[in-house]
């Protein structure tokens, strides 16, 4: 009798499969990331008419100091070519404008228009409701813990990236 013939004929239940995957927490984190990403994508499109990445760009552009395209691309981990396409859409829709840096003609600053500023205010006003939608089974305390953990991981990665560049 071959090994395949010795295999049981029934499939594992959903609970058995989840239990097997739970042994590798990183797989669960990856799966959670995908689920939250889908919820965020649907929510941002439905609520604001923009993609999540477009909203990220608007939020980055609301800095008090002028921010360059390159800084946005690096901070949001976006390919610069992808960023240019997203900025083209945001500029065409009237959410941002690009302004050439007078001190360095190769750089462009990304500035919010009044329409873009209004969207960022709506996004920030709706963030608690949005967190509840994205992290549906968690209460407010756990959402805050999760967000703090994410900030800590990102800060650690940023410090590592700085030390590698030196």
Secondary structure, 3 states (H helix, E strand, C coil): CCHHHHCCCCCCCHHHHHHHHHCCHHHHHHHHHHHHHHHHHHHHHHHHCCCHHHHHHHHHHCCCCCEEHHHHHHHCCCCHHHHHHHHHHHHHCCCEEEEEECCEEEEEEEEECHHHHHHHHHHHHCHHHHHHHHCCCCCHHHHHHHHHHHHHHHHHHHHHHHHHHC
